[in-house]
Each structure stands twice: as C-alpha cells, then as structure tokens.
Amino acid sequence: MPDPAATKLYQFFLSYSRRDALESGKKENNWFVTFRDNLIRDVAREAQLPTNVPPEDVGFYDRDAIKTGDHWSDTLAEALQSSNVMVCLYSPNYFTSEYCGKEFQVFGERIAKLESMNGEKRPGHIIPVLWDLPSKLPQPLPQAARSLQFDDLALGTKYAELGLMRLLRMNDEENNSAYQKFLLEIAGRIAKAAQTSPPRVASGPLEQIQSAFHVSASQSPLSGLPPTKGVKSAWLVYIAGSETDYVNIRNSRTSYGSQGSEWQPYLPDAEKYVGAIATNVVSDKNLVPSPLAVTTELVDHLYAAEDTNTMAVIIVDPWSVHIKNFEEAMNAIDRARLTNCAVIVLWNDKDQETQQKAAMLKNRIQQTFSRIWTSRDVYFQHSVTSEDSLKATLGAAIDDIRRRILDRGRLLRGESAPEEFPQLHATAAAAQPAEATS
C-alpha cells in the first residue's frame, strides 16, 4: 500500500468511462481533456488553493495521476479513499462500466459512514455531471444513483437539455456561454463540498468490490447462472420461442420445437437445430458452451458474464419481437450494450411467410436494437441467411469478443492499446451474408 505520509488529499476524484474519453481507442478526445483541465483549474481557484499546488494534486484523474511503475489498482483505490468529492460523468457507457460502479460503491460507503458518524444526511460529496443526452441514460437509473440530481436547472437549461459533451462540441458563442456558466457553478459546488472529507472505509482490493450498478457473479444471489464461466467459456442465449409461443403470430410453426435451442432456422434447406450448430462452433473454438435461459434476470446474468470475462452469444429469431418477454429482453440487451456480447439475427429467405413480412420484421428489429444497430460497442449481425453463414458469423463473433475482452482488460489496468490489432471486423464483414429483402 502507498506510504500514508505521502498520501495526497484530492479536492475531487473524476469517475468516468474510458469509452467517453478516448478517440479511436488510442488518444483522449479534445472535449474530455478541455473539461477535465478547466474543472481542475476552476476548482483550485474556488477552493483558494496555493498557486504552487500542481494540477494533478487538485483532481485525481487516473491516466495523469498514475505514474509509470505504480500498481494501477492500489493507486486508484488510495485516491478513492483520499479524495473529498467524487465527480461522475453520467453517460450510457458510465452505467455499463463495471469499474465505474465499483468506484461509485466505495465512495457511497464513505458517505454512508460519514452520515452515521454525524447522524444526518450530507449531500454533495457525489456530484453527477450529465455528459451525454439525458434521453440516452438507462431508464430507470440504477438504484444507487437515483437520488442524485444531475439536471439541476441552476447549472443551465442548455446543459440540462443537451449534456456537457454537446455544449463542448457545438463551440459557438451561445453554447460556450452555457458551458462557462455550468463550469463556474459546478466548480463552486465541488469546492464547497470538499471542505469536509468522508472517512475512509475498509473496502479491500478493488477487483473484489461489488459494482453499485451491477451484480457481480461471485457475490450474486442470481439463480440460473451456467456452472461454467471465464475466458474459456461461452454462454449461448436463444431468443426464439417454442411452437406454442407463435400461435396467433405465425401460420407456419414447423421450424420451432419445445424450446429456443430446438429452433430449426433454415428449414427446408437445413434441418439442424440452432442449438446444435452454435454448440459445435463454440466447441470447435476450444470453448465450453453453456445455454443461458431468457428470463427477467437475463441482463443481470450478462453483467455477471462481463464481470468474469465470459462471452455471451445471443441468437435472435426476428419473429420473436412479437412475443412480449422476448421483446423486453432484447430492449434490455440494447440498453446495456455489453462488449462481451454478440447479437446475431437469423433470417430464412426460403420461408415465404418471412419473405412476405420481411420489411415489417426488419423495422421492428431496428427499433428493438436501435442503439446496437448504430454503434460499434457490440458485435452485431442483423441478417444471417444460411447455415454456412451462421457458422462463419459465429466464429467471427467469438474472435471479436475475445479481442474486446482483451482490450477492456488493458484499459482497466491503465495500459495503452497496441498500435495494431488483427482486423477481425473485416473477417466478420466478409462472412456476413446479404440482408433479407422484402
């Protein structure tokens, strides 16, 4: 552990998702850097700190404050315990980040200890900043964050409507004025709250802390988790119903069995069950396949998979958008956008009924996966039209998720990404079949 005599007392700890700070995965974007540097400057001024206090001692920011040779987890854990205030950049990425949830958990425990000592609520030590559009945040927010107001009109109506990143990107006179108004107000709040410091708590190693936003697999009361997990495992999710689920939805139901894994997506050309195809591909990739049921806890299970670096492949029947519990599951997957997951939608262009309804089904799939459809966060193939294409796409998806898990591990350890990665997306693109047409 760091030498207590050398412990720094930071005015604030900046908690953020690396995805929001990085541009093209290699360098920080200008908007994040501008805000970080401006905030450090204005907090130092509002707190009336001596001019010889260096910026890195005002606000903790892990890429700047962790020097070469420091142990990432120990240094960050120490900063979490020695910062007076935590500033959180709210975005969709923030709430899907396991480590942001861990940071939030530790600071929340410090505030709870302060309140128990004083016998009163002490608001203001966790200060949320709306980084992205408020409409993009998960609805509802995780329970731990729901009591914190992030769209206070005192911070400016433009900020509350657009979020800070857009004020910075739309660098005209009106938006710059709104940004300066926000900056002065938030810096004053941080400096005021930082006059007191929540006490330290016994939190243990950061890797073992449960995220305030997700349930960790090792501590989870969740039921139905597959017994195998980790980098040598793959969980298979079949968003497809049984034959009886499609009564009043489809006229032809011969391709469905008693459960999703028994769906035969490419009848009459291929009679294989989708579960058999997926299991064989996963096994050929030297991974242990395990089915994961579609339940109300599905996204919690997928978060647990992310915690343990377990990949999950989600195979979708487009007709399942008409089945309520499957539609809700897909909406939740779209909101989470977990990088350990792949979503693959299967189309049978030899099925006359599917061809007749293709335009409607495609529109529903686009709406259901509206975030994943336009992002690169999740491996997504929305039109796989044959058994051979499915096998190729599954293989490409597994390779892509492996890269993402490796990438994420490097970022969480504070390491720079290598200059070149294998161009796995190109492989996936080559394997992708033509879209179903109406």
URSULZI-V859471 format. One record per pair of residues at least 4 apart in sequence whose ideal C-beta (glycine too) atoms are under 7 Angstrom apart, sorted by sequence separation. I is the first residue (numbers start at 1). J is the second residue. D is the distance in Angstrom with one decimal. If there is no record, write none. Layout:
((I:J:D) (I:J:D))
//
This chain:
((2:6:6.2) (16:20:5.8) (18:22:5.7) (22:26:7.0) (23:27:5.6) (28:32:5.5) (30:34:6.0) (31:35:6.5) (32:36:6.1) (33:37:6.1) (34:38:6.0) (35:39:6.0) (36:40:6.5) (37:41:6.4) (38:42:6.2) (39:43:6.0) (40:44:6.4) (41:45:6.5) (42:46:6.1) (43:47:5.9) (49:53:4.7) (53:57:5.4) (61:65:5.9) (62:66:5.4) (66:70:5.0) (71:75:6.2) (72:76:6.2) (73:77:5.9) (74:78:6.3) (75:79:6.6) (76:80:6.5) (77:81:6.7) (78:82:6.0) (79:83:5.8) (90:94:5.6) (92:96:6.6) (93:97:6.2) (97:101:6.6) (98:102:6.6) (99:103:6.5) (100:104:6.3) (101:105:6.3) (102:106:6.6) (103:107:6.5) (104:108:6.0) (105:109:6.6) (106:110:6.8) (107:111:6.6) (108:112:6.3) (109:113:6.5) (110:114:6.6) (111:115:6.3) (112:116:6.4) (113:117:6.5) (114:118:6.3) (118:122:6.6) (130:134:6.1) (132:136:4.9) (137:141:6.4) (141:145:4.6) (153:157:5.9) (155:159:5.1) (156:160:6.7) (157:161:6.2) (158:162:5.9) (162:166:4.1) (164:168:6.4) (165:169:6.2) (166:170:5.9) (171:175:6.6) (172:176:6.7) (173:177:6.3) (174:178:6.7) (175:179:6.3) (176:180:6.4) (177:181:6.5) (178:182:6.5) (179:183:6.2) (180:184:6.5) (181:185:6.5) (182:186:6.0) (183:187:6.1) (184:188:6.5) (185:189:6.6) (186:190:6.4) (187:191:6.3) (188:192:6.3) (189:193:6.2) (190:194:5.9) (204:208:5.2) (216:220:6.1) (229:233:5.3) (241:245:2.9) (246:250:4.4) (258:262:5.9) (266:270:4.0) (267:271:6.5) (272:276:5.3) (274:278:6.1) (275:279:6.0) (276:280:6.3) (277:281:6.6) (278:282:6.2) (279:283:6.2) (280:284:6.2) (281:285:6.6) (294:298:5.6) (297:301:5.7) (298:302:6.5) (299:303:6.5) (300:304:6.6) (301:305:6.6) (302:306:6.6) (303:307:6.6) (304:308:6.8) (316:320:6.5) (323:327:6.6) (324:328:6.3) (325:329:6.5) (326:330:6.4) (327:331:6.4) (328:332:6.5) (329:333:6.4) (330:334:6.3) (331:335:6.6) (332:336:6.4) (351:355:6.6) (352:356:6.3) (353:357:6.5) (354:358:6.3) (357:361:5.3) (358:362:6.0) (359:363:6.5) (360:364:6.5) (361:365:6.3) (362:366:6.3) (363:367:6.5) (364:368:6.1) (365:369:6.2) (366:370:6.6) (369:373:5.0) (371:375:5.9) (385:389:6.0) (386:390:6.9) (387:391:6.6) (388:392:6.5) (389:393:5.9) (390:394:6.2) (391:395:6.6) (392:396:6.4) (393:397:6.1) (394:398:6.5) (395:399:6.6) (396:400:6.2) (397:401:6.3) (398:402:6.5) (399:403:6.7) (400:404:6.4) (401:405:6.2) (402:406:6.4) (403:407:6.1) (404:408:6.2) (405:409:6.5) (406:410:6.7) (407:411:6.5) (408:412:6.2) (409:413:6.4) (424:428:6.4) (425:429:6.1) (426:430:6.4) (427:431:6.5) (428:432:6.4) (2:7:6.4) (16:21:5.9) (22:27:6.9) (23:28:6.8) (28:33:5.2) (44:49:4.6) (53:58:6.3) (60:65:5.1) (70:75:4.5) (89:94:5.9) (115:120:6.6) (141:146:5.1) (155:160:6.6) (159:164:6.3) (162:167:6.1) (170:175:4.5) (171:176:6.1) (204:209:6.7) (211:216:6.4) (215:220:4.6) (228:233:4.4) (241:246:5.9) (257:262:2.6) (272:277:5.4) (282:287:4.9) (305:310:4.0) (384:389:5.0) (410:415:4.3) (22:28:6.2) (23:29:4.0) (66:72:6.1) (88:94:6.7) (94:100:5.1) (115:121:5.9) (140:146:6.4) (203:209:5.9) (210:216:4.7) (257:263:6.6) (283:289:6.2) (320:326:4.1) (321:327:5.3) (348:354:5.4) (349:355:6.3) (372:378:4.9) (384:390:5.2) (21:28:5.3) (22:29:6.8) (115:122:5.5) (153:160:5.8) (215:222:6.3) (246:253:4.9) (256:263:5.6) (264:271:5.9) (282:289:3.9) (305:312:5.0) (347:354:6.6) (366:373:5.7) (373:380:6.9) (410:417:5.9) (21:29:6.6) (56:64:5.4) (114:122:5.6) (159:167:6.2) (167:175:4.8) (217:225:6.8) (255:263:6.2) (264:272:6.7) (372:380:5.0) (44:53:6.5) (49:58:6.6) (56:65:5.4) (66:75:4.9) (151:160:4.2) (158:167:6.4) (210:219:5.1) (226:235:5.6) (255:264:4.6) (264:273:6.0) (265:274:5.4) (292:301:6.0) (373:382:7.0) (384:393:5.2) (243:253:4.8) (246:256:6.2) (255:265:6.7) (263:273:6.8) (279:289:4.7) (302:312:5.6) (333:343:6.8) (407:417:6.4) (21:32:4.3) (111:122:6.5) (167:178:5.4) (168:179:6.3) (262:273:5.2) (263:274:4.9) (20:32:6.6) (167:179:4.4) (217:229:6.4) (255:267:4.7) (261:273:6.2) (381:393:5.2) (243:256:4.2) (254:267:6.7) (261:274:6.4) (262:275:6.6) (44:58:4.8) (62:76:5.7) (65:79:6.6) (111:125:5.2) (242:256:5.9) (243:257:6.7) (261:275:2.9) (316:330:7.0) (40:55:4.8) (43:58:5.9) (111:126:6.7) (241:256:6.5) (242:257:6.6) (43:59:6.4) (88:104:6.8) (242:258:5.3) (134:151:6.0) (158:175:6.6) (242:259:5.9) (365:382:6.3) (40:58:4.8) (164:182:6.8) (379:397:4.9) (403:421:6.1) (40:59:4.7) (60:79:4.1) (107:126:5.9) (159:178:5.9) (241:260:6.7) (314:333:6.4) (39:59:6.5) (128:148:5.0) (130:150:4.9) (158:178:3.8) (240:260:4.1) (292:312:6.7) (345:365:6.0) (86:107:4.4) (130:151:6.1) (239:260:6.8) (379:400:4.5) (403:424:5.7) (14:36:6.5) (126:148:6.1) (128:150:3.9) (156:178:4.9) (238:260:3.2) (379:401:6.2) (60:83:5.6) (80:103:6.1) (159:182:4.7) (238:261:5.1) (240:263:4.2) (400:424:4.9) (36:61:5.9) (156:181:4.9) (238:263:6.7) (399:424:5.0) (80:106:4.8) (156:182:5.0) (343:369:6.6) (80:107:6.4) (155:182:5.0) (314:341:6.1) (316:343:6.5) (318:345:5.8) (312:340:6.1) (314:342:6.7) (316:344:6.8) (396:424:6.7) (399:427:6.9) (400:428:6.2) (130:159:6.8) (133:162:6.6) (134:163:6.7) (311:340:5.4) (312:341:4.8) (313:342:5.0) (314:343:4.8) (315:344:5.3) (316:345:4.5) (317:346:6.5) (318:347:6.5) (343:372:6.1) (133:163:5.2) (155:185:5.4) (261:291:6.1) (310:340:6.6) (316:346:6.9) (12:43:6.4) (132:163:4.8) (154:185:6.3) (155:186:6.6) (294:325:7.0) (298:329:5.1) (309:340:7.0) (313:344:6.9) (315:346:6.5) (396:427:5.1) (11:43:5.2) (131:163:5.7) (294:326:6.4) (306:338:5.2) (396:428:3.8) (130:163:4.6) (131:164:5.5) (132:165:6.0) (299:332:4.4) (130:164:6.2) (131:165:5.3) (298:332:6.8) (299:333:6.5) (302:336:6.5) (306:340:4.7) (334:368:6.5) (337:371:5.8) (129:164:6.0) (278:313:6.7) (294:329:5.2) (305:340:5.7) (334:369:4.9) (337:372:6.2) (343:378:6.1) (393:428:6.9) (396:431:5.1) (11:47:5.8) (108:144:6.3) (238:274:6.3) (302:338:5.5) (334:370:6.5) (335:371:6.9) (342:378:6.9) (345:381:6.9) (347:383:5.4) (349:385:5.1) (238:275:6.6) (278:315:6.3) (299:336:5.3) (331:368:6.1) (334:371:5.0) (341:378:5.6) (342:379:3.9) (343:380:5.0) (344:381:5.0) (345:382:4.8) (347:384:6.8) (88:126:6.6) (90:128:5.1) (330:368:4.7) (334:372:5.3) (337:375:6.5) (339:377:5.9) (345:383:6.5) (346:384:5.2) (347:385:5.0) (393:431:5.3) (86:125:6.9) (90:129:6.5) (302:341:6.1) (330:369:6.6) (339:378:6.6) (345:384:6.8) (392:431:3.7) (393:432:6.6) (85:125:5.4) (86:126:5.0) (87:127:5.1) (88:128:4.9) (89:129:5.4) (90:130:5.3) (91:131:4.4) (92:132:6.5) (104:144:6.2) (337:377:4.5) (338:378:7.0) (344:384:5.8) (88:129:6.6) (90:131:5.8) (91:132:4.2) (274:315:6.0) (327:368:6.4) (337:378:5.5) (85:127:6.1) (87:129:6.0) (89:131:4.2) (236:278:5.2) (319:361:6.8) (389:431:6.6) (95:138:5.3) (318:361:4.4) (321:364:4.3) (92:136:5.1) (321:365:6.4) (346:390:6.5) (389:433:4.2) (14:59:5.7) (92:137:6.5) (14:60:6.6) (92:138:6.9) (236:282:6.9) (10:57:7.0) (11:58:5.3) (12:59:4.8) (13:60:4.7) (14:61:4.9) (90:137:6.2) (95:142:6.1) (318:365:5.4) (321:368:5.7) (386:433:6.3) (10:58:6.9) (11:59:6.0) (234:282:4.7) (385:433:4.6) (8:57:5.5) (10:59:6.1) (344:393:5.8) (384:433:5.9) (385:434:6.8) (10:60:4.5) (383:433:6.5) (381:432:5.7) (385:436:6.3) (265:317:7.0) (383:435:4.1) (234:287:4.6) (236:289:5.7) (344:397:6.5) (383:436:5.4) (233:287:6.1) (236:290:6.9) (263:317:6.2) (232:287:6.0) (233:288:4.8) (234:289:5.5) (235:290:5.3) (236:291:5.3) (237:292:4.9) (239:294:6.0) (342:397:3.8) (232:288:6.0) (236:292:6.6) (129:186:6.7) (233:290:6.4) (235:292:4.3) (237:294:6.4) (342:400:6.9) (127:186:6.9) (342:401:5.9) (90:150:5.5) (228:288:4.8) (340:401:6.0) (127:189:6.1) (228:290:5.2) (127:190:6.1) (226:290:3.5) (340:404:6.9) (124:189:6.7) (339:404:4.4) (340:405:6.1) (13:79:5.7) (127:193:6.9) (226:292:5.9) (13:80:6.2) (125:193:5.4) (144:212:4.0) (10:79:6.3) (20:89:6.1) (124:193:3.9) (144:213:6.7) (224:293:5.7) (250:319:6.0) (339:408:6.1) (13:83:3.6) (142:212:6.7) (235:305:5.8) (249:319:6.5) (7:78:6.8) (12:83:5.9) (15:86:5.6) (20:91:5.2) (142:213:4.3) (224:295:6.2) (2:74:6.6) (10:82:6.2) (12:84:6.8) (15:87:6.8) (1:74:6.3) (9:82:5.6) (10:83:4.1) (11:84:5.9) (12:85:4.3) (13:86:4.8) (14:87:5.3) (15:88:4.7) (16:89:4.1) (20:93:5.4) (125:198:5.8) (224:297:6.8) (246:319:6.6) (249:322:4.8) (8:82:6.1) (10:84:6.8) (11:85:6.6) (12:86:6.8) (17:91:6.1) (19:93:4.3) (362:436:6.8) (7:82:5.3) (9:84:7.0) (12:87:5.1) (222:297:5.6) (235:310:6.1) (237:312:6.2) (239:314:6.3) (2:78:4.9) (17:93:3.7) (225:301:6.0) (229:305:6.9) (237:313:7.0) (239:315:6.8) (17:94:4.7) (233:310:5.2) (234:311:4.9) (235:312:4.4) (236:313:5.5) (237:314:4.4) (238:315:5.4) (239:316:4.6) (240:317:3.8) (16:94:6.8) (222:300:5.7) (230:308:5.5) (231:309:5.0) (237:315:6.9) (239:317:6.5) (245:323:5.5) (358:436:4.9) (222:301:6.2) (225:304:6.3) (229:308:4.5) (230:309:6.2) (234:313:6.1) (241:320:6.0) (358:437:6.4) (359:438:3.8) (17:97:4.7) (230:310:5.9) (240:320:5.8) (358:438:4.5) (229:310:4.5) (239:320:5.2) (265:346:4.5) (269:350:5.8) (313:394:6.6) (117:199:7.0) (222:304:6.4) (241:323:5.4) (266:348:5.6) (268:350:6.9) (17:100:5.9) (265:348:5.8) (114:198:4.2) (220:304:5.6) (313:397:6.0) (15:100:5.8) (113:198:6.6) (114:199:6.0) (215:300:5.4) (241:326:6.8) (113:199:5.2) (111:198:5.2) (217:304:3.6) (239:326:5.2) (311:398:6.7) (349:436:5.5) (15:103:4.6) (110:198:3.7) (113:201:5.6) (215:303:6.4) (216:304:6.8) (15:104:6.7) (110:199:6.4) (214:303:4.0) (215:304:6.4) (347:436:4.0) (110:200:6.9) (217:307:4.9) (239:329:6.4) (311:401:4.3) (110:201:5.4) (216:307:5.0) (217:308:5.0) (239:330:6.4) (109:201:4.6) (109:203:6.7) (309:405:5.1) (106:203:5.0) (252:353:5.4) (251:353:6.1) (87:190:6.6) (106:209:6.3) (250:353:6.4) (102:206:5.9) (105:209:5.7) (108:212:6.1) (85:190:5.3) (105:210:6.3) (105:211:6.3) (102:209:4.6) (105:212:4.0) (85:193:4.9) (104:212:4.3) (84:193:7.0) (85:194:5.0) (102:211:5.3) (104:213:6.9) (84:194:3.8) (101:211:2.8) (277:387:6.5) (281:391:5.5) (285:395:6.7) (20:131:5.9) (101:212:4.9) (101:213:3.7) (84:197:4.4) (98:211:5.2) (101:214:5.6) (277:390:6.0) (281:394:4.2) (285:398:5.0) (277:391:6.6) (281:395:6.0) (272:387:6.5) (98:214:6.3) (278:394:6.2) (270:387:4.3) (95:213:5.5) (81:200:4.6) (266:386:6.3) (266:387:5.2) (77:203:7.0) (35:164:6.4) (77:206:4.9) (76:206:6.5) (73:205:6.5) (35:168:6.4) (73:206:4.7) (31:165:5.5) (34:168:6.0) (73:207:6.5) (31:168:4.1) (31:169:5.9) (42:183:5.8) (46:187:4.8) (42:184:6.7) (46:188:5.2) (39:183:6.9) (43:187:4.9) (47:191:4.1) (38:183:5.7) (42:187:3.7) (46:191:3.7) (43:190:5.1) (47:194:6.3) (39:187:6.4) (43:191:5.6) (234:398:6.8) (231:405:6.8) (12:190:5.3) (11:190:6.5) (11:191:6.9) (12:194:6.5) (11:194:4.6) (9:197:6.9) (138:335:5.5) (98:306:6.3) (98:307:6.0) (96:336:5.8) (96:337:6.1) (96:338:6.4) (92:337:6.9) (99:412:5.8) (72:413:5.2) (72:414:4.4) (66:414:5.7) (63:414:6.9) (62:414:6.3) (26:417:6.1) (25:417:5.7) (18:411:4.9))
//
